Amino acid sequence: MTRSVLVLNSGSSSVKYAVVEPDSGGLVADGIVERIGDTGDDGQGVADHAAAMQVVFESLASDGHRLEDLGLVAVGHRVVHGGPDLYQPTVVDNAVIKRLEELSPLAPLHNPPAIKGIEVARKALPDLPHVAVFDTAFFHDLPPAAATYAIDADVADEWRIRRYGFHGTSHQYVSEQAAVFLGAPLESLRQIVLHLGNGASASAIVGGRPVETSMGLTPMEGLVMGTRSGDVDPGLIFYLWREAGLSVEDIESMLNRRSGVRGLGGEIDFRELHRRIESGDDAARLAYDVYIHRLRKYIGAYLAVLGTTDVITFTAGVGENDAAVRRDALSGLAALGIELDEHLNESPDRNARRISPDGAATTVLVVPTDEELAIARACTRVLG
């Protein structure tokens, strides 16, 4: 029987799931259960994560995928923050659950629902190993100069404050796939990977290992995102607390949920953002310009960190699908050997593809990310 892994990504109000064959890379089934905790009059929501897990099983069965026939060998769980100690794919037991609970203050929006999802899945599928795969893992060995904040060293040590980085599963997978696409040894490449989705992050990678990334202690640092601010002056927080009378919770909620492209332009969908720009909406134009400016600033910084760059790769929802973002992010860089072929960039192809002209010093790629496959393969590696 072909073996498969059930991959779960548990959020506070949704559970994404996929059944993946790690050996072939095949996707057997996937879906999402939304509106957890929202059992309104329309009857579309589900009561809690346990009910959501039952919906997952029912959805699989309705598509002809009985659990006992799937050849499941593990359940893989995406966990955003592994802290300083959890950076390898880890088989979950009660001690690991306790450690994840202790780390929740480092990712209060992400780790608690992940823990709930793990607990529910362990009860529902007690005979399978459950493996936690961490978004921070790929960046665990960032060079000290990149990982360290210039704050009081004793405070940083006591409170485990460092730059952890996130989206690591995607950055690792995409950088490896870029090497495969180019037919080049991973160890020979200097890469910039741009993961541009609702959450957005950039990384600089040398020989398959990251040397810099845009996210830090939390997933809020770095690029402008769908609803997150990215980089801000830390003094902004004290100013709003002291002068505007906002609580720490209010400020955290604003920076996470009401900032970024939505905070500036009132829209999170880039397709709609482009339509509004074309209609003359100044707020949408500013949101887009700020997004592109920050992205270009990070690309320039990483070019300086790397010295020379063999390949720049766009991935995730915006990176894979928005030709204008790719064009504007790299425009005017021909003197640095970075160019786009307009026809290739506008191609509707959804496979891994080159969008730079033949002979360009730096190859520019679009590579679809597949975090579910990466998590499934991490599970089978750790289980031998």
C-alpha positions as CSV (number, residue, x, y, z in Angstrom):
1,M,0.0,0.0,0.0
2,T,1.2,3.5,-0.8
3,R,2.0,5.3,2.4
4,S,0.6,8.8,3.2
5,V,0.7,11.5,5.8
6,L,-2.2,13.6,7.1
7,V,-1.0,17.1,7.4
8,L,-2.9,19.5,9.7
9,N,-2.5,23.3,10.0
10,S,-4.7,24.3,13.0
11,G,-5.6,28.0,13.4
12,S,-7.9,29.6,15.9
13,S,-10.9,29.5,13.6
14,S,-9.9,27.0,10.9
15,V,-8.2,23.7,10.2
16,K,-6.5,23.2,6.9
17,Y,-5.8,19.5,6.0
18,A,-4.1,17.6,3.3
19,V,-3.3,13.9,2.7
20,V,0.0,13.7,1.0
21,E,2.1,10.8,-0.4
22,P,5.6,11.8,0.6
23,D,7.4,9.4,-1.7
24,S,5.7,10.4,-4.9
25,G,4.7,14.0,-3.8
26,G,1.2,13.2,-4.8
27,L,-1.7,15.1,-3.2
28,V,-4.5,12.6,-2.3
29,A,-7.0,15.2,-0.8
30,D,-7.1,18.5,0.8
31,G,-9.5,21.0,2.2
32,I,-10.3,23.5,5.0
33,V,-12.8,23.6,7.8
34,E,-13.7,27.1,8.7
35,R,-15.7,29.1,11.3
36,I,-14.6,27.0,14.3
37,G,-16.5,28.3,17.3
38,D,-19.0,30.2,15.1
39,T,-22.2,28.2,15.2
40,G,-24.5,31.0,14.0
41,D,-28.1,30.8,12.7
42,D,-27.0,29.6,9.3
43,G,-25.5,26.4,10.8
44,Q,-22.4,26.6,8.7
45,G,-19.8,26.8,11.6
46,V,-18.5,24.0,13.9
47,A,-18.4,24.1,17.7
48,D,-14.8,23.4,18.3
49,H,-11.6,21.8,17.0
50,A,-12.9,18.3,17.9
51,A,-15.9,18.9,15.8
52,A,-13.7,20.3,13.0
53,M,-11.6,17.1,13.1
54,Q,-14.8,15.0,12.6
55,V,-15.7,17.2,9.6
56,V,-12.2,16.5,8.2
57,F,-12.8,12.7,8.4
58,E,-16.3,13.1,7.0
59,S,-15.1,15.2,4.1
60,L,-12.4,12.6,3.3
61,A,-14.9,9.8,3.4
62,S,-17.4,11.7,1.2
63,D,-14.6,12.0,-1.4
64,G,-14.0,8.3,-1.3
65,H,-11.0,8.3,1.1
66,R,-11.6,6.1,4.0
67,L,-9.0,6.5,6.7
68,E,-8.2,2.8,6.9
69,D,-7.5,2.7,3.1
70,L,-5.2,5.7,3.0
71,G,-2.0,4.0,4.2
72,L,-1.5,6.7,6.9
73,V,1.8,6.4,8.6
74,A,1.8,9.7,10.5
75,V,0.0,12.9,11.3
76,G,2.1,16.0,10.6
77,H,1.3,19.3,12.4
78,R,2.5,22.7,11.3
79,V,3.6,24.6,14.5
80,V,4.7,28.2,14.0
81,H,7.1,28.7,16.9
82,G,9.5,26.1,18.3
83,G,11.5,28.5,20.4
84,P,15.2,28.0,21.0
85,D,15.1,24.2,21.6
86,L,12.5,22.7,19.2
87,Y,13.9,22.9,15.7
88,Q,13.9,19.3,14.4
89,P,10.7,17.5,13.4
90,T,9.6,16.2,16.7
91,V,7.4,13.2,17.7
92,V,4.7,14.6,20.0
93,D,4.2,13.3,23.5
94,N,2.9,14.9,26.6
95,A,6.2,16.5,27.4
96,V,6.4,18.2,24.0
97,I,2.8,19.5,24.5
98,K,3.9,21.0,27.8
99,R,6.9,22.6,26.2
100,L,4.8,24.1,23.4
101,E,2.4,25.6,26.0
102,E,5.4,27.2,27.6
103,L,6.4,28.7,24.3
104,S,3.0,30.1,23.6
105,P,3.9,33.7,24.7
106,L,6.3,33.8,21.8
107,A,3.5,33.2,19.3
108,P,0.2,33.9,21.2
109,L,-1.9,34.0,18.0
110,H,-0.5,30.8,16.4
111,N,0.8,28.3,19.0
112,P,-2.3,27.9,21.2
113,P,-4.6,26.8,18.3
114,A,-1.8,24.5,17.0
115,I,-1.6,22.9,20.4
116,K,-5.4,22.4,20.4
117,G,-5.3,20.8,17.0
118,I,-2.6,18.4,18.1
119,E,-4.5,17.4,21.2
120,V,-7.7,16.8,19.3
121,A,-5.9,14.8,16.5
122,R,-4.0,12.7,19.1
123,K,-7.3,11.7,20.6
124,A,-8.9,11.0,17.3
125,L,-6.0,9.1,15.8
126,P,-4.2,7.6,18.9
127,D,-2.5,4.8,17.0
128,L,-0.5,7.0,14.7
129,P,2.6,9.0,15.5
130,H,2.1,12.7,15.5
131,V,4.9,14.9,14.4
132,A,5.3,18.6,15.0
133,V,7.2,20.5,12.2
134,F,8.2,24.0,13.1
135,D,8.1,27.2,11.0
136,T,11.2,28.4,12.8
137,A,13.3,25.3,12.3
138,F,15.1,26.3,9.1
139,F,16.4,29.5,10.6
140,H,17.6,27.9,13.9
141,D,21.3,28.3,12.9
142,L,21.2,31.8,11.6
143,P,24.6,33.5,12.0
144,P,24.7,35.2,15.4
145,A,25.0,38.6,13.7
146,A,21.7,38.0,12.0
147,A,19.9,36.3,14.9
148,T,20.8,38.7,17.6
149,Y,18.9,41.9,18.6
150,A,21.0,44.7,19.9
151,I,19.3,44.9,23.3
152,D,20.5,44.1,26.9
153,A,22.1,40.7,26.6
154,D,20.9,39.4,30.0
155,V,17.3,40.4,29.2
156,A,17.5,38.7,25.8
157,D,19.0,35.5,27.4
158,E,16.5,35.3,30.2
159,W,13.4,35.8,27.9
160,R,14.7,33.8,24.9
161,I,14.7,36.9,22.7
162,R,16.3,36.4,19.3
163,R,15.4,36.5,15.7
164,Y,13.8,33.1,15.0
165,G,12.4,33.6,11.5
166,F,9.3,32.0,10.1
167,H,7.9,30.3,6.9
168,G,11.0,28.2,7.2
169,T,9.3,25.1,5.8
170,S,8.5,27.1,2.6
171,H,11.9,28.8,2.3
172,Q,13.7,25.5,2.6
173,Y,11.4,23.7,0.2
174,V,11.5,26.4,-2.4
175,S,15.2,27.0,-2.3
176,E,15.7,23.2,-2.8
177,Q,13.3,23.2,-5.7
178,A,15.0,26.1,-7.3
179,A,18.3,24.1,-7.3
180,V,16.4,21.2,-8.9
181,F,14.9,23.4,-11.5
182,L,18.3,24.9,-12.4
183,G,20.0,21.5,-12.3
184,A,22.6,23.0,-10.0
185,P,24.0,21.7,-6.7
186,L,22.2,23.4,-3.8
187,E,25.6,23.9,-2.2
188,S,26.7,26.1,-5.1
189,L,23.9,28.6,-5.0
190,R,23.4,32.0,-3.4
191,Q,19.6,32.6,-3.3
192,I,17.0,35.1,-2.3
193,V,13.6,33.6,-1.7
194,L,10.5,35.9,-1.5
195,H,7.5,34.2,0.2
196,L,4.7,36.6,-0.5
197,G,1.3,35.6,0.7
198,N,-1.0,37.1,3.4
199,G,2.1,36.6,5.6
200,A,5.2,37.7,3.8
201,S,8.9,37.0,4.4
202,A,12.3,37.1,2.6
203,S,15.4,35.0,3.1
204,A,19.0,35.0,1.9
205,I,20.4,31.5,1.5
206,V,24.0,30.4,0.9
207,G,24.6,26.8,0.0
208,G,21.2,25.7,1.3
209,R,21.6,27.4,4.6
210,P,19.9,30.7,5.5
211,V,22.1,33.7,6.5
212,E,19.3,36.2,6.9
213,T,15.5,36.4,7.0
214,S,13.0,39.2,7.5
215,M,10.8,37.9,10.3
216,G,12.2,37.9,13.8
217,L,11.1,37.1,17.3
218,T,7.5,37.0,16.0
219,P,6.0,36.8,12.5
220,M,5.3,40.6,12.6
221,E,8.8,41.8,11.7
222,G,9.9,42.5,8.1
223,L,7.9,43.0,5.0
224,V,4.5,44.6,4.7
225,M,1.9,41.9,4.8
226,G,-1.8,41.4,4.3
227,T,-2.8,42.6,7.8
228,R,0.5,42.8,9.6
229,S,2.6,46.0,9.7
230,G,6.1,44.5,9.2
231,D,8.9,46.8,10.4
232,V,7.9,49.8,12.6
233,D,9.8,52.0,15.0
234,P,9.6,50.4,18.4
235,G,8.9,53.8,19.8
236,L,5.5,53.7,18.0
237,I,4.2,51.3,20.6
238,F,5.2,53.4,23.6
239,Y,3.8,56.5,21.9
240,L,0.4,54.9,21.2
241,W,0.3,53.6,24.8
242,R,1.3,56.8,26.4
243,E,-0.3,59.5,24.2
244,A,-3.3,57.7,22.6
245,G,-4.2,55.6,25.7
246,L,-4.2,52.3,23.8
247,S,-3.5,49.2,25.8
248,V,-0.8,46.8,24.8
249,E,-3.4,44.4,23.6
250,D,-5.0,47.1,21.4
251,I,-1.7,47.9,19.9
252,E,-0.8,44.2,19.3
253,S,-4.2,43.6,17.7
254,M,-3.7,46.7,15.4
255,L,-0.3,45.7,14.3
256,N,-1.4,42.1,13.6
257,R,-4.9,42.5,12.3
258,R,-5.5,46.0,11.1
259,S,-2.2,47.0,9.5
260,G,-0.3,46.1,6.4
261,V,-2.1,46.4,3.1
262,R,-5.5,46.2,4.7
263,G,-4.6,48.9,7.2
264,L,-3.5,51.3,4.5
265,G,-5.8,50.4,1.6
266,G,-8.7,48.6,3.2
267,E,-8.2,45.5,1.1
268,I,-6.2,42.2,1.5
269,D,-6.9,40.7,-2.0
270,F,-4.3,42.0,-4.4
271,R,-6.6,41.5,-7.3
272,E,-9.1,43.9,-5.8
273,L,-6.3,46.2,-4.8
274,H,-5.2,46.4,-8.5
275,R,-8.8,47.1,-9.6
276,R,-9.1,49.9,-7.0
277,I,-5.7,51.4,-8.1
278,E,-6.9,51.4,-11.8
279,S,-10.1,53.2,-10.7
280,G,-8.0,56.0,-9.1
281,D,-8.2,55.0,-5.4
282,D,-5.3,56.9,-3.7
283,A,-5.4,54.7,-0.6
284,A,-5.0,51.5,-2.6
285,R,-2.1,53.1,-4.6
286,L,-0.3,54.1,-1.4
287,A,-0.8,50.6,0.1
288,Y,0.7,49.0,-3.0
289,D,3.6,51.5,-3.2
290,V,4.5,51.0,0.5
291,Y,4.4,47.2,0.0
292,I,6.7,47.4,-3.0
293,H,9.0,49.9,-1.4
294,R,9.6,47.6,1.6
295,L,10.1,44.6,-0.6
296,R,12.7,46.4,-2.8
297,K,14.5,47.6,0.3
298,Y,14.8,44.0,1.6
299,I,15.9,42.7,-1.8
300,G,18.6,45.4,-1.9
301,A,19.8,44.6,1.6
302,Y,20.0,40.9,0.8
303,L,22.0,41.6,-2.3
304,A,24.5,43.4,-0.1
305,V,24.5,40.5,2.4
306,L,25.1,37.9,-0.3
307,G,27.5,40.0,-2.5
308,T,26.3,38.1,-5.6
309,T,23.0,36.4,-6.2
310,D,22.5,33.4,-8.5
311,V,18.7,33.1,-8.2
312,I,15.8,35.1,-6.9
313,T,12.6,33.1,-6.4
314,F,9.0,34.3,-5.9
315,T,6.6,32.0,-4.1
316,A,3.2,31.8,-2.2
317,G,-0.1,33.3,-3.3
318,V,1.0,36.8,-4.3
319,G,4.5,35.8,-5.4
320,E,3.2,33.0,-7.6
321,N,0.3,34.8,-9.1
322,D,0.9,38.6,-9.2
323,A,3.0,39.6,-12.3
324,A,2.8,43.3,-11.4
325,V,4.3,42.7,-7.9
326,R,7.2,40.7,-9.5
327,R,7.8,43.3,-12.1
328,D,7.7,46.3,-9.7
329,A,9.8,44.5,-7.1
330,L,12.7,44.1,-9.6
331,S,12.3,47.0,-12.0
332,G,15.4,49.1,-12.6
333,L,17.9,46.5,-11.4
334,A,19.3,45.6,-14.8
335,A,22.6,47.2,-13.9
336,L,22.9,44.5,-11.1
337,G,22.2,41.7,-13.6
338,I,18.5,41.3,-12.5
339,E,15.9,41.5,-15.3
340,L,12.5,40.1,-16.1
341,D,11.3,38.9,-19.5
342,E,7.9,40.6,-19.7
343,H,6.3,37.7,-21.7
344,L,7.5,35.1,-19.3
345,N,6.5,37.1,-16.3
346,E,2.9,37.5,-17.6
347,S,2.6,33.8,-18.4
348,P,-0.4,32.1,-16.8
349,D,1.7,28.9,-16.2
350,R,1.4,27.7,-12.7
351,N,4.4,25.3,-12.7
352,A,7.9,26.2,-11.6
353,R,9.3,28.5,-14.3
354,R,12.0,31.0,-15.2
355,I,10.8,34.6,-15.8
356,S,14.2,36.2,-16.5
357,P,15.7,36.4,-20.1
358,D,18.2,34.0,-21.4
359,G,21.7,35.0,-20.4
360,A,20.7,37.1,-17.4
361,A,23.4,37.1,-14.7
362,T,20.7,36.4,-12.0
363,T,18.0,33.8,-12.8
364,V,14.5,34.8,-11.6
365,L,12.1,32.0,-10.9
366,V,8.5,31.4,-9.8
367,V,8.4,28.2,-7.8
368,P,5.1,27.1,-6.2
369,T,5.6,26.3,-2.5
370,D,4.3,23.1,-1.1
371,E,4.5,23.2,2.7
372,E,2.2,20.2,3.1
373,L,4.6,18.0,1.1
374,A,7.6,19.4,3.0
375,I,5.9,18.6,6.3
376,A,4.9,15.1,5.1
377,R,8.5,14.3,4.1
378,A,9.8,15.7,7.4
379,C,7.5,13.3,9.2
380,T,8.8,10.2,7.3
381,R,12.4,11.3,7.8
382,V,12.0,11.6,11.6
383,L,10.2,8.2,11.7
384,G,12.9,6.5,9.7
